[in-house]
């Protein structure tokens, strides 16, 4: 089981996130991505010493600032169910069948070309997103905390 | 025949290089996984983790990835002190980010069961300094 699949299954659940700087964030997980960037709602932030608290309606945390996440015990059962149902749903050979159909038809090249174009677009989007997500996430995180303090 | 185990050109080159030095067996099955932290053998076993901030967390390894992020189930922290015995804090289900992990070790449960933690005194670990 991958740590990021467990995190994905924890969507909607309450969790505790400790950052490398010692601050902790308690909130409900809205979403997460493959960099462990996370979006929380109904958040209580606690200072490193545990003596100061800030409430914020939502916050976005850049993945690489995280030290650990504490998730409810029941989430691990949920992820096991999800992976099981996923393997049940997808009988082997479905993908291969689709591939052949494309190649056979006279218009086979056309959809192939379109497909490639889409793939390139997606890859480009991701590359761009990485840069943007990085700086945006960081700025958002610190801005959020600053507002809370003020 | 050593070279039979080598599949790619790179592996064959490596085999040739090593067989000249007297190496007789290479497991490419495990070499292939060299991108990850090689924790497969510890899954579903109790492990002890030392984090960069000097904490010791014990739990059952449920999963890991290439970045050594790990899932620990039924985990607890062991807090060491010179004044009193070891305190155990229940943590539950944890995802520890790989960045924050210093050491992952297999826990010998038989040996661990014979420890009297309440009598054990030790200095807490200092955090890693980068």
Interface residues (C-beta under 8 A of the other chain):
Chain A: X1 X2 X3 X4 X5 X6 X7 X20 X36 X63 X64 X66 X67 X68 X69 X70 X71 X72 X73 X75 X76
Chain B: X51 X53 X62 X63 X64 X65 X69 X70 X71 X73 X91 X92 X93 X94 X95 X96 X97 X99 X100
